[in-house]
Amino acid sequence: MDRPASRSETVSVVSALLRRTPELGDRLARNLRVELESYRDEDRVPADSLRESCRRNLELPLRHLLTPDRPPDLAPARKTGRERALQGIPLPEVLYAFRTGFELLWSELVVEARRTGGVSSETLVPLAAEVWRLVGEYSDSMAMAYRETAAELTLRREQERSVLVEALFTGVITDRVTQWEAARTLGLPGTGPYLVAAADVPAPGQEALPGVEAALRAGQVPSAWRLLPDQQIGVLSVRSPDAEAAALDVLREHGTRLGVSPRYDALSDTPRALRFARLALTGLTAGKPGLAQFSDSPVAMLAAAAPEEARRLAGAVLDGILRLPHRERDRLLETLEVWYAAGGSADEVGRRLFCHPNTVRYRLRSVEELTGRSLKDPGAVTDLGVALRALRLLPEDTA
């Protein structure tokens, strides 16, 4: 690297600096404590550990300058990268610390060269080139180890989150202290109210709600999700009516089939809330996107909870209508459905269906005659409502 004279000058300067690495390491550690916020927290970066790391990462480049024909020992840099990733120090701050350390190293090399005197520019120029080449190699090795460790930590955290979410939904977590710990790990508050959402996935392993956790977090709604072969399920924290409304808006934006549970207060009730969310999902019209909340239509939820019984009920109550030709059958069923939505007002049904109220009344009398149930009888109205809702839950080819 150097001519013989400059080589001896390099050895002299570097050797003198090597003897001072304990002092330089302490100074670098103090500077980093002052300049970098993350390094000030001794719980994250213990003082002894930081001083040792600074000394080691100053000493190794100096030793390499004494033996330039050997490859540099990059193990300490990699170790620092792993340690800082585990400590949660941001990578830009670690890179800044490395750059600061090499700047200190070079400035002290120059000071030492001037102090000893007789060190030529022919010595300092190649020495500078070698130092800054080492900056790149050490920093790259540190950053690679940092990123590898950070990726491993991310994967481990995601696995832990997935296991905890699964435990919440299956009821495996029963101890109150453990529930609080699980909530903290998942980023959820320890108390409700919560909601559970269940969405049909478009294909096995494919998310129904991509990016939903980040979108909810942006709206101040913490959540935790689990992807199953047929559904994507999540628990959401809704601390206010506004938070609940914002969460439902985010869920609707995905344009998929979604069932949502009623609000509940204890994480131990999550398995039951999941059942309610799935019942709400089942209550949606087959094959059509939409969002249904369990509390929106208790009658529909009852029908969804017992689909075979609901099917038989629909057939028994509406048999007379279902035997009609399709066009007439559909007209009567539509009129009855709009009558429920309009609160029993024939005038409002007429406005919605663009027909005269007398026509509506005629159709409703036909419903009464064909089913043998009076729309003035509350019990009959309930039977017809459940039967109609159950009919709408059936696939179109069996309706």
PEGI-V365776 format. One record per helix or strand of 2 or more residues. SS is the DSSP state (H for helix, E for strand). FROM is the first residue (numbers start at 0). LEN is the number of residues. If there is no record, write none. Layout:
SS_FROM_LEN, SS_FROM_LEN
//
This chain:
H_3_15, H_20_15, H_36_4, H_46_20, H_74_13, H_90_26, H_120_50, H_175_11, E_193_7, H_211_7, E_222_5, E_230_7, H_240_12, E_256_4, H_266_16, E_289_4, H_293_3, H_297_8, H_306_16, H_325_16, H_345_8, H_356_15, H_377_16, H_395_3
//
